[in-house]
Amino acid sequence: MRSVLSATLMAAAMGMAQAQMTPPSTAGTRPKTVATVPIRPALQKPEDTAGAMAQAERLALQSDLAWVGEYNGAISGDVSERMVNAIKEFQKKRGGKPTGVLNPQERGVLADTARRKQEGVGWRIVTEPATGARLGIPTKLVPQLTSDAAGAKWTSPTGTVQVLLARRKEASPTTAKLAEQEKKEPAGRTIDYTVVKPDFFVLSGMQGLKKFYLRGTLKGDEVRILTILYDQAMQTTIEPVVIAMSSAFNAFPSAVQAGPPPRKTVEYATGVVVSDDGAIVTDRVATDDCIALTIPGYGNADRVAADKEHDLALLRIYGARGLKPLNIAGQATQTALDITGIADPQNQGGGAAASSVKASVAQIGGGDQALSPAPALGFSGAAALDSGGRFAGIAVLKPVIVAGPANAAQAALVPADTVRSFLKAHGVTVSGDSADAKAAVVRVICVRK
């Protein structure tokens, strides 16, 4: 019998697109002499609800369902019976009614559960410098990286998990020929699953005492192959990661895909109150092109200044009372920081609580300071303090750019001196004397057309 993982890999490789059902028409005609009884409109099917979502929302939903172990299909954004059934299973396991449509609270729990699992393995989308390939890496499971012109290798400290990205040139390669080669190399591989398509091939089975999953693709005469090796004892932990890695693997990112994704109609960020007269500093990108800016509990805000170079924005709220500005006069002396912000409602079941996460800061190219790991959505504009309560700067999240620079950071720190200079240039007299970042941060809601 084919293993559960093999079935999962088949679904991930093949996509398994499902036809959508069209609800029957309820229209009809009756003789005028006969009284008609109003017919209750048919309830919208789960497939119709999913179909009305934006593509990005469906992709995120499928990814989250895969991470919690309910969905084993291709993360393609296509509406399918498999996806609806995965939603129902998730609802049933939480004691809810299996409707196939998540309510906001359920969606929040799903996103939060998936995020915790991703954070548990240190999931990151990276660009491998030698090849330009994009792939997802569980950095906590495989923290050790070695690379050369032939590719890269990520490994766990004890070698229980290995991720290999290889590249090579072949004369007139085909996926069928490549698949046959990989079945035999290295010697001793046993294959329990194979799929071969014109543009990619997938193999899985055993390699020595380890399970393996391999996905290869080609372009012209260049071949790129992703291989994941792991001990059988790691199977429960690794299987959801394998699905995610297979879906995230983009061996030849195209120039057409370059550039940031479309901005959300409603975007949540964090602002830091820096004066008792209503000055708030936040992320510029998260507040671009807004037709309305709202600070819950205080009303509308105006964006009065922006710094494109450093991605800072200055907001103003008027007539507000009880503000607790943060003391930003200090200077952090440590690289281990507490990032305090308000996560996207989706990540906290619709809530709006301030919370803190750990991150470290490191210099990258161009003098930028990268934050790792990147905090959750909603934290853009969050306050960064060291363990002594000294202000380190403002955290900003970067839009994910497919085929972007290899050293692009997912999150960056705008240093304290830069923040203070920005505020001073725009006439803000900082008045905070508190190191309580949770009391000083506010949610910022941007509404776009």
Sequence and secondary structure as in RCSB ss.txt:
>XXXX:A:sequence
MRSVLSATLMAAAMGMAQAQMTPPSTAGTRPKTVATVPIRPALQKPEDTAGAMAQAERLALQSDLAWVGEYNGAI
SGDVSERMVNAIKEFQKKRGGKPTGVLNPQERGVLADTARRKQEGVGWRIVTEPATGARLGIPTKLVPQLTSDAA
GAKWTSPTGTVQVLLARRKEASPTTAKLAEQEKKEPAGRTIDYTVVKPDFFVLSGMQGLKKFYLRGTLKGDEVRI
LTILYDQAMQTTIEPVVIAMSSAFNAFPSAVQAGPPPRKTVEYATGVVVSDDGAIVTDRVATDDCIALTIPGYGN
ADRVAADKEHDLALLRIYGARGLKPLNIAGQATQTALDITGIADPQNQGGGAAASSVKASVAQIGGGDQALSPAP
ALGFSGAAALDSGGRFAGIAVLKPVIVAGPANAAQAALVPADTVRSFLKAHGVTVSGDSADAKAAVVRVICVRK
>XXXX:A:secstr
   HHHHHHHHHHH                 TTS           HHHHHHTS HHHHHHHHHHHHHTTS  S  
S    HHHHHHHHHHHHHTT    SS  HHHHHHHHHHHHHHHHHHTEEEEE TTT  EEEEETTTS EEEEETT
EEEEE TTSSEEEEEEEEE SS  HHHHHHHHHHSSTTEEEEEEEE SSEEEEEEEETTEEEEEEEEEETTEEEE
EEEEEEGGGHHHHHHHHHHHHHH BSS  GGG S     SEEEEEEEE STTSEEEEESGGGTT SEEEETTTEE
 EEEEEETTTTEEEEE  S  S   B        SEEEEEEE  GGGGTT   EEEEEEEEEE GGG EEEES  
 TT TTEEEEETTS EEEEEEE    TT  TT  SEEEEEHHHHHHHHHHTT      B  HHHHEEEEEEE  
